[in-house]
Amino acid sequence: MTLKEFLSSVGSESEPPAEIPDTLKALWWAEKGDWERAHLVAQDISTADGSWIHANLHREEGDPGNARYWYNRAGKPESSVSVEEERRAIIAALL
């Protein structure tokens, strides 16, 4: 799946593609604008990638302290680009 196909599915489908992993499902819901559902999925991902997604979600929420905690767990620097740009970069990295 390409980034373009992923983003197209967000605009045209009501559920994420079944074949994508939970990391991408969390990001799919975030792209869809459903922060709660994205966060619910991300909470169950106990990997560095899950922590990176979690950090992005808490940036979007406006909780920089919590985001900082998750960046630290992910081993990633705090992002200086927009939440959306970072989320697209995460999606591209995980595809």
C-alpha positions as CSV (number, residue, x, y, z in Angstrom):
1,M,0.0,0.0,0.0
2,T,1.3,3.5,-0.8
3,L,0.7,6.6,1.2
4,K,-1.7,7.8,-1.5
5,E,-3.7,4.6,-1.3
6,F,-3.7,4.8,2.5
7,L,-5.0,8.4,2.5
8,S,-7.5,7.5,-0.2
9,S,-9.0,4.8,2.0
10,V,-9.4,7.3,4.8
11,G,-11.6,9.5,2.5
12,S,-13.6,6.7,0.9
13,E,-14.0,4.0,3.6
14,S,-15.8,3.8,7.0
15,E,-13.3,1.3,8.5
16,P,-9.5,0.9,8.0
17,P,-8.3,-1.8,5.6
18,A,-8.4,-5.1,7.5
19,E,-4.9,-6.1,6.3
20,I,-3.1,-3.2,7.9
21,P,-1.4,-3.5,11.3
22,D,-2.7,-1.8,14.4
23,T,0.0,0.9,14.1
24,L,-1.5,2.0,10.8
25,K,-5.1,1.5,12.0
26,A,-4.4,4.0,14.8
27,L,-3.0,6.5,12.3
28,W,-5.9,5.8,9.9
29,W,-8.4,6.8,12.6
30,A,-6.3,9.9,13.4
31,E,-6.4,10.9,9.7
32,K,-10.2,10.2,9.8
33,G,-10.4,12.8,12.6
34,D,-11.4,10.2,15.3
35,W,-8.9,11.0,18.0
36,E,-10.6,8.8,20.6
37,R,-10.6,5.7,18.4
38,A,-7.0,6.4,17.3
39,H,-5.9,6.7,20.9
40,L,-7.8,3.6,22.0
41,V,-5.9,1.6,19.3
42,A,-2.5,3.2,20.1
43,Q,-2.9,2.4,23.8
44,D,-2.6,-1.3,23.1
45,I,0.6,-1.0,21.0
46,S,3.6,-1.5,23.3
47,T,6.4,-0.8,20.7
48,A,8.6,2.2,19.9
49,D,6.3,2.8,16.9
50,G,3.3,2.7,19.1
51,S,4.9,5.2,21.4
52,W,5.7,7.5,18.4
53,I,2.1,7.4,17.3
54,H,1.0,8.0,20.9
55,A,3.3,11.1,21.1
56,N,1.7,12.5,17.9
57,L,-1.8,12.0,19.2
58,H,-0.9,13.8,22.5
59,R,0.5,16.7,20.4
60,E,-2.8,16.9,18.6
61,E,-4.6,16.8,21.9
62,G,-2.5,19.8,23.0
63,D,-0.8,17.9,25.9
64,P,3.0,18.6,25.2
65,G,4.1,17.1,28.5
66,N,2.4,13.8,27.8
67,A,3.7,13.9,24.2
68,R,7.2,14.4,25.5
69,Y,6.9,11.3,27.6
70,W,5.9,9.3,24.6
71,Y,8.6,10.7,22.4
72,N,11.1,9.6,25.1
73,R,9.7,6.1,25.1
74,A,9.8,6.0,21.3
75,G,13.4,7.1,21.3
76,K,12.4,10.0,19.0
77,P,13.1,13.7,19.2
78,E,10.1,16.0,19.7
79,S,8.7,17.0,16.4
80,S,9.0,20.6,15.2
81,V,6.7,20.2,12.1
82,S,2.9,20.3,12.3
83,V,1.0,17.4,13.8
84,E,-0.4,16.5,10.3
85,E,3.1,16.6,8.7
86,E,4.5,14.4,11.4
87,R,1.6,12.0,11.2
88,R,2.1,11.6,7.4
89,A,5.8,11.0,8.0
90,I,5.0,8.3,10.5
91,I,2.5,6.7,8.1
92,A,5.1,6.7,5.3
93,A,7.7,5.2,7.6
94,L,5.4,2.4,8.7
95,L,4.1,1.6,5.2
